[in-house]
Structure formats: C-alpha cells, structure tokens
Amino acid sequence: MSFAPDKDPKAGDAPACDAIELMIVPRSVDLGGFSVRRALPHSRRRMVGPFIFFDHFGPAEFKSGQGIDVRPHPHIGLATVTFLFDGEIMHRDSLGTAVPIRPGEVNWMTAGRGIVHSERTAPDHRVDGEPLHGLQCWVALPANEEEVAPGFAHVGSEQLPVVTDNGRRVRVVAGSLLGARSPVPTLWDTLFAEASLAAGATMPFDADTEERALYVVDGEIDIAGDKFTPGRLLIFRPGDAITATATTDARIVLVGGAAMDGPRHIWWNFVSSRKDRIEQAKADWKAGRFDTVPGDDSEFIPLPD
C-alpha cells in the first residue's frame, strides 16, 4: 500500500519484563470505516531486523459496492509483504502480475530498482460486500541488493508450513521457526510467522533471531507477568529467550531478523540507504519514467507535495 506520512505511533508504559526493550502502541487512523494502525517506523525504533514498516489494517466490514482502491504507486529499495486474516485483495503490478491474495497466503513483492503496483477489491467481491483484515509490512533490502530487478512471489496457504501442537497453530511465512522453514525467498535473514493460540497455550520465541518483535492481533497474552492486549508491538532485547502465554484465545505475529546493514532513509513509498537515490525516484515518478500497471493504467497516486 502507499505510505501516508503521519505522526509516529507512541511508546507505551514500560513493562516490568526486562527482556522487552520497547512497547509501541500504533497510532490508529480511520480512513472512512477502514482503520489502519501503524507500529513502524517509530522515532525510537526505525527497524526490527529488515522490517521498516508495519501496518495492521481492519478488521473492516465493507457494505455492498464498497472496497479498497489503492491506485498505482511506485516503490524502490524494499519488498512489500501482504498477509491477510480475512477478505481478498487484487494485486496488479508493472511486471504484468495480476494475483488475488486470500487469507493464509503471502504476496512478497520485491521492488528493487523500481516497481509500480495497485491493490483493489475486485468487482465481484464488491457485489455483496465482505470483510477485510490483515497486515502489510515493508522489509528493507541489503544495500548491495537495493537495485536488483523487481520481482513478485505469491505463495499459497498450502505451501506455507504450519506447526500444530499443544494448543497452538503456527504458520511460518518467512524464515524458520519451530523446526519449519518457509519457501518464501528473501534477500536477508528474515522471520515472519503468525500464531493462533488457545487460552493457556504458550509460544516460545528464542534468541536465535537477532532482532525480534511480537504483535498482538487478537486476544490477550502474558509475558513474565505483564499482560498485553491487541494493538501492541513488543520489541525484545537480543539474547533473551521469551515465552508468551495466551490468557485468552489469541492471535499474534512474530517478526524480525538480522540487524540491517546500516540505516535506511524512507520517504513516501521509497526506501534506500542513499538519500540521492530517493531524490532520483521522486523525479522519475513525477516525470512518468516508471513502468505502468497493465490492466490498471488509467490513474495513479501523484507524488506528495
């Protein structure tokens, strides 16, 4: 989706657990019955591993004739990661990709030197209306891979490994966890997993991943005596093993990876280790030098003022 600059999310009260470095309470923005909670970037923590952007959208219930319409817009220097809990989004991009994404699947779009895409509700899904709920994240690319050729990977729910035991169901979207490895190709050490926990179930989050965070989507969890409700991003200190216990039925998301190879600049939909590269991308979009999206080329999001 397109990045709308806004105020940073806020840091929450410090939890008692020393292993938690920072708790972020996303700032919620209502887009006309469609709420978006942004947890990253934050003034006190710009990235967790390669994750430089973390948006939680919905849950929303669209009425007949309604849906989302994110017009074609550009990206450079990152990969977008879209994961749905409910509903469907139609993805189109300048490579000619036209793929719907549904719950439990993943769209991993590598922008590299430049890509344009749109995200909409398909006409047949507007007839009766439908719910929409999910996440969109951006991961930075290694500095020496920022100008790779753009690419797109859609991995179906049946291809993503699922670990089910002891009251938990864990889908490994990227990287490896609990002995399972995702087939999603990444250019950096990356972890992304979604876990559904029955009340009383536990979820270990060991220290093998250098930088780690946990986001509470639904329900309530307990970590070392602190309880956390939905809409909290917990960033952990390196080196400590963590166990989350569900005090109610809960859904959480684990993200992280190796510390990035240097800081990144972010402006609108552009990410780069170089400020001059972002200036070039701004000029290219304004001048119409990016490719267009086949089947969705009659409109676009203009460069912000």
RODO-2510 file (C-alpha; in nm, 4 decimals, decimal comma):
residues 305
     n   res          X          Y          Z
     1     m     0,0000     0,0000     0,0000
     2     s     0,1002     0,3609    -0,0247
     3     f     0,2694     0,5209     0,2759
     4     a     0,0904     0,8280     0,4093
     5     p     0,3331     1,0115     0,6402
     6     d     0,1749     1,0833     0,9778
     7     k     0,2666     1,1219     1,3419
     8     d     0,4742     0,8420     1,4912
     9     p     0,2978     0,5779     1,6980
    10     k     0,3588     0,6230     2,0686
    11     a     0,5651     0,4252     2,3142
    12     g     0,3592     0,2578     2,5858
    13     d     0,4325     0,2369     2,9562
    14     a     0,7469     0,0368     3,0285
    15     p     0,6576    -0,3270     3,1048
    16     a     0,8148    -0,4989     3,4029
    17     c     0,9784    -0,7672     3,1876
    18     d     1,3409    -0,6593     3,1316
    19     a     1,3547    -0,8569     2,8074
    20     i     1,1124    -0,6109     2,6451
    21     e     1,3088    -0,3153     2,5128
    22     l     1,0152    -0,1115     2,3853
    23     m     0,6376    -0,1398     2,3658
    24     i     0,4807     0,0524     2,0775
    25     v     0,1136     0,1472     2,0666
    26     p     0,0304     0,2070     1,6983
    27     r    -0,1449     0,5274     1,6012
    28     s    -0,4828     0,4359     1,4536
    29     v    -0,6127     0,6294     1,1549
    30     d    -0,9740     0,5958     1,0384
    31     l    -0,9948     0,6011     0,6600
    32     g    -1,3722     0,6151     0,6405
    33     g    -1,4711     0,2940     0,8184
    34     f    -1,1349     0,1346     0,7437
    35     s    -0,8833     0,1680     1,0264
    36     v    -0,5064     0,1375     0,9885
    37     r    -0,2677     0,1001     1,2840
    38     r     0,0965     0,1827     1,2115
    39     a     0,3590     0,0425     1,4510
    40     l     0,6735     0,1020     1,2435
    41     p     0,8558     0,3245     1,1708
    42     h     0,8844     0,4772     1,5185
    43     s     1,1063     0,7606     1,6394
    44     r     1,2721     0,5307     1,8941
    45     r     1,2996     0,2281     1,6677
    46     r     1,3028     0,2591     1,2898
    47     m     1,3533    -0,1106     1,2098
    48     v     1,3316    -0,4571     1,3627
    49     g     1,5633    -0,6755     1,1549
    50     p     1,4754    -0,5746     0,7979
    51     f     1,1184    -0,4659     0,8898
    52     i     1,0946    -0,0917     0,8354
    53     f     0,7164    -0,0602     0,8063
    54     f     0,4378    -0,2436     0,9902
    55     d     0,0699    -0,1685     0,9252
    56     h    -0,2303    -0,3527     1,0690
    57     f    -0,5472    -0,2756     0,8721
    58     g    -0,9020    -0,3619     0,9687
    59     p    -1,0948    -0,5554     1,0664
    60     a    -1,3411    -0,3804     0,8384
    61     e    -1,6763    -0,4897     0,7025
    62     f    -1,7432    -0,3400     0,3611
    63     k    -2,1017    -0,2945     0,2506
    64     s    -2,2304    -0,3805    -0,0962
    65     g    -2,0464    -0,1767    -0,3574
    66     q    -1,7586    -0,0862    -0,1242
    67     g    -1,3948    -0,1967    -0,1141
    68     i    -1,0421    -0,0642    -0,1238
    69     d    -0,8867     0,1196    -0,4165
    70     v    -0,5163     0,1845    -0,3706
    71     r    -0,4285     0,3345    -0,7089
    72     p    -0,0991     0,2516    -0,8863
    73     h     0,2010     0,3854    -0,6954
    74     p     0,5781     0,3189    -0,7023
    75     h     0,8301     0,1554    -0,4706
    76     i     1,2093     0,1227    -0,4672
    77     g     1,4616    -0,0439    -0,2359
    78     l     1,2219    -0,2662    -0,0405
    79     a     0,9952    -0,5680    -0,0512
    80     t     0,6284    -0,5403     0,0429
    81     v     0,4744    -0,8261     0,2401
    82     t     0,0948    -0,8613     0,2416
    83     f    -0,0736    -1,1181     0,4671
    84     l    -0,4496    -1,1421     0,5196
    85     f    -0,6573    -1,2814     0,8047
    86     d    -0,9862    -1,2184     0,6236
    87     g    -1,1091    -1,0993     0,2823
    88     e    -0,9305    -1,0629    -0,0507
    89     i    -0,7170    -0,8022    -0,2294
    90     m    -0,6416    -0,7984    -0,6008
    91     h    -0,2758    -0,7202    -0,6677
    92     r    -0,1547    -0,5893    -1,0047
    93     d     0,1927    -0,4639    -1,0843
    94     s     0,4129    -0,3317    -1,3631
    95     l     0,5597    -0,6792    -1,4221
    96     g     0,2173    -0,7860    -1,5501
    97     t     0,1255    -0,9748    -1,2337
    98     a    -0,2464    -0,9996    -1,1575
    99     v    -0,2995    -1,2172    -0,8486
   100     p    -0,5615    -1,2118    -0,5721
   101     i    -0,4349    -1,2676    -0,2209
   102     r    -0,6502    -1,4538     0,0296
   103     p    -0,6151    -1,5464     0,3989
   104     g    -0,3135    -1,7586     0,4851
   105     e    -0,1296    -1,6741     0,1616
   106     v     0,1554    -1,4294     0,1138
   107     n     0,2359    -1,1753    -0,1548
   108     w     0,6063    -1,0860    -0,1459
   109     m     0,6841    -0,8086    -0,3950
   110     t     1,0473    -0,7068    -0,4346
   111     a     1,0665    -0,3514    -0,5656
   112     g     1,4423    -0,3392    -0,6159
   113     r     1,5251    -0,0646    -0,8660
   114     g     1,1586     0,0142    -0,9158
   115     i     0,8094    -0,1300    -0,9438
   116     v     0,4538     0,0047    -0,9582
   117     h     0,1501    -0,1752    -0,8176
   118     s    -0,2138    -0,1314    -0,7232
   119     e    -0,4293    -0,3015    -0,4612
   120     r    -0,8058    -0,3113    -0,5055
   121     t    -1,1174    -0,5033    -0,4184
   122     a    -1,2222    -0,6945    -0,7312
   123     p    -1,5644    -0,6064    -0,8796
   124     d    -1,7163    -0,9466    -0,7993
   125     h    -1,6154    -0,9045    -0,4333
   126     r    -1,7997    -0,5728    -0,4095
   127     v    -2,1404    -0,7159    -0,5005
   128     d    -2,2385    -0,8354    -0,1536
   129     g    -1,9605    -0,6670     0,0429
   130     e    -1,7077    -0,8573     0,2529
   131     p    -1,4697    -0,8230     0,5488
   132     l    -1,1037    -0,7237     0,5202
   133     h    -0,8361    -0,7704     0,7843
   134     g    -0,4606    -0,8120     0,7542
   135     l    -0,1072    -0,6818     0,7670
   136     q     0,1210    -0,5080     0,5275
   137     c     0,4897    -0,4787     0,6076
   138     w     0,7912    -0,3498     0,4206
   139     v     1,1328    -0,5099     0,4533
   140     a     1,4463    -0,3238     0,3558
   141     l     1,6805    -0,4875     0,1070
   142     p     2,0541    -0,5350     0,1655
   143     a     2,2474    -0,2302     0,0462
   144     n     2,4130    -0,4292    -0,2323
   145     e     2,0724    -0,5648    -0,3466
   146     e     1,8693    -0,2431    -0,3456
   147     e     1,8910    -0,2140    -0,7249
   148     v     1,8010    -0,5748    -0,8093
   149     a     1,5454    -0,6408    -1,0804
   150     p     1,1908    -0,6188    -0,9426
   151     g     1,0134    -0,9458    -0,8718
   152     f     0,6952    -1,0921    -0,7294
   153     a     0,6289    -1,4149    -0,5394
   154     h     0,2845    -1,5448    -0,4443
   155     v     0,2914    -1,8438    -0,2111
   156     g    -0,0347    -2,0248    -0,1403
   157     s    -0,1511    -2,1262     0,2058
   158     e    -0,0892    -2,4937     0,1293
   159     q     0,2778    -2,4178     0,0567
   160     l     0,3500    -2,2396     0,3853
   161     p     0,4472    -2,4778     0,6674
   162     v     0,2106    -2,4977     0,9637
   163     v     0,3121    -2,6360     1,3038
   164     t     0,0168    -2,7520     1,5160
   165     d     0,0713    -2,8746     1,8722
   166     n    -0,0169    -2,8022     2,2352
   167     g    -0,2983    -2,5598     2,1590
   168     r    -0,1097    -2,3531     1,9042
   169     r    -0,1171    -2,3292     1,5269
   170     v     0,1838    -2,1515     1,3793
   171     r     0,2159    -2,0579     1,0124
   172     v     0,5751    -1,9795     0,9087
   173     v     0,5509    -1,7107     0,6414
   174     a     0,9223    -1,6318     0,6042
   175     g     1,2361    -1,7759     0,7581
   176     s     1,2291    -2,0660     1,0031
   177     l     1,0615    -2,1334     1,3368
   178     l     0,9859    -2,4425     1,5457
   179     g     1,1842    -2,6582     1,3021
   180     a     0,9823    -2,5482     0,9960
   181     r     1,1115    -2,3313     0,7108
   182     s     0,9102    -2,1201     0,4696
   183     p     0,9759    -2,1492     0,0932
   184     v     0,9377    -1,7702     0,0510
   185     p     1,2641    -1,6346    -0,0950
   186     t     1,4237    -1,3467     0,0959
   187     l     1,7431    -1,1463     0,0434
   188     w     1,8168    -1,1015     0,4150
   189     d     1,7825    -1,3107     0,7310
   190     t     1,4102    -1,2605     0,7942
   191     l     1,1422    -1,4071     1,0216
   192     f     0,7657    -1,3673     0,9830
   193     a     0,5198    -1,6046     1,1498
   194     e     0,1537    -1,5972     1,2515
   195     a     0,0360    -1,7952     1,5525
   196     s    -0,3141    -1,8751     1,6776
   197     l    -0,3107    -1,9750     2,0454
   198     a    -0,5803    -2,1364     2,2553
   199     a    -0,6200    -1,9967     2,6058
   200     g    -0,3351    -2,1360     2,8163
   201     a    -0,1128    -2,2238     2,5197
   202     t     0,2450    -2,0981     2,5120
   203     m     0,4595    -1,9641     2,2304
   204     p     0,8382    -1,9677     2,2709
   205     f     1,0415    -1,7037     2,0912
   206     d     1,4042    -1,7993     2,1311
   207     a     1,7104    -1,5831     2,0852
   208     d     1,8257    -1,7334     1,7545
   209     t     1,6717    -1,4346     1,5764
   210     e     1,8912    -1,1318     1,6444
   211     e     1,6173    -0,8656     1,6405
   212     r     1,2629    -0,9710     1,7318
   213     a     0,9200    -0,8266     1,7868
   214     l     0,5762    -0,9657     1,8703
   215     y     0,2492    -0,8021     1,7687
   216     v    -0,0805    -0,8851     1,9382
   217     v    -0,3564    -0,9036     1,6761
   218     d    -0,6408    -1,0503     1,8858
   219     g    -0,6870    -1,1676     2,2433
   220     e    -0,4521    -1,1238     2,5380
   221     i    -0,1100    -1,2671     2,6197
   222     d     0,1126    -1,2754     2,9265
   223     i     0,4911    -1,2380     2,9247
   224     a     0,6658    -1,2684     3,2617
   225     g     0,3595    -1,1408     3,4456
   226     d     0,2806    -0,8486     3,2137
   227     k    -0,0421    -0,8738     3,0149
   228     f    -0,0732    -0,7318     2,6637
   229     t    -0,3899    -0,6625     2,4671
   230     p    -0,4421    -0,6150     2,0909
   231     g    -0,2538    -0,3421     1,9089
   232     r     0,0779    -0,3714     2,0941
   233     l     0,4146    -0,4248     1,9244
   234     l     0,6665    -0,5636     2,1736
   235     i     1,0316    -0,5291     2,0761
   236     f     1,2672    -0,7615     2,2635
   237     r     1,6255    -0,7183     2,3672
   238     p     1,8723    -0,9504     2,1905
   239     g     1,9818    -1,2670     2,3639
   240     d     1,6846    -1,3443     2,5883
   241     a     1,4530    -1,6392     2,5365
   242     i     1,0882    -1,5299     2,5546
   243     t     0,7691    -1,7249     2,6160
   244     a     0,4259    -1,5746     2,5568
   245     t     0,1254    -1,7394     2,7234
   246     a    -0,2253    -1,6815     2,5913
   247     t    -0,4594    -1,5756     2,8735
   248     t    -0,7479    -1,5902     2,6229
   249     d    -0,7667    -1,7309     2,2727
   250     a    -0,5209    -1,5090     2,0876
   251     r    -0,3538    -1,4380     1,7573
   252     i    -0,0013    -1,2981     1,7459
   253     v     0,2556    -1,2236     1,4775
   254     l     0,6307    -1,2660     1,5185
   255     v     0,8681    -1,0609     1,3025
   256     g     1,2406    -0,9918     1,2943
   257     g     1,5716    -1,0986     1,1503
   258     a     1,9350    -0,9979     1,1468
   259     a     2,0170    -0,6352     1,2195
   260     m     2,0207    -0,4418     0,8931
   261     d     2,3496    -0,3436     0,7294
   262     g     2,3165     0,0252     0,8102
   263     p     2,0380     0,2828     0,8412
   264     r     1,7722     0,3408     0,5779
   265     h     1,6002     0,6549     0,4566
   266     i     1,2252     0,6369     0,3977
   267     w     1,0202     0,8929     0,2069
   268     w     0,6675     0,8157     0,0908
   269     n     0,6964     0,4717    -0,0785
   270     f     1,0716     0,4814    -0,1309
   271     v     1,3378     0,3184     0,0883
   272     s     1,7105     0,3447     0,0297
   273     s     2,0466     0,3594     0,2021
   274     r     2,1149     0,6710    -0,0120
   275     k     1,9272     0,9995     0,0041
   276     d     2,0208     1,0840    -0,3550
   277     r     1,8557     0,7619    -0,4769
   278     i     1,5280     0,8675    -0,3171
   279     e     1,5547     1,2082    -0,4861
   280     q     1,6042     1,0304    -0,8184
   281     a     1,2976     0,8115    -0,7585
   282     k     1,0883     1,1191    -0,6760
   283     a     1,1954     1,2848    -1,0011
   284     d     1,1334     0,9649    -1,2002
   285     w     0,7786     0,9235    -1,0692
   286     k     0,6947     1,2878    -1,1253
   287     a     0,8272     1,2663    -1,4816
   288     g     0,6420     0,9426    -1,5604
   289     r     0,9548     0,7320    -1,6056
   290     f     0,8295     0,4316    -1,4037
   291     d     0,6537     0,1471    -1,5870
   292     t     0,2749     0,1347    -1,5812
   293     v     0,0467    -0,1405    -1,4491
   294     p    -0,1176    -0,3448    -1,7280
   295     g    -0,4924    -0,3504    -1,6775
   296     d    -0,4796    -0,0614    -1,4294
   297     d    -0,3063     0,2278    -1,6038
   298     s    -0,5775     0,4945    -1,6219
   299     e    -0,4953     0,6566    -1,2862
   300     f    -0,2159     0,6807    -1,0310
   301     i    -0,1233     0,8354    -0,6958
   302     p     0,0691     1,1568    -0,7606
   303     l     0,3916     1,2445    -0,5805
   304     p     0,3064     1,4133    -0,2486
   305     d     0,3789     1,7834    -0,2223
***
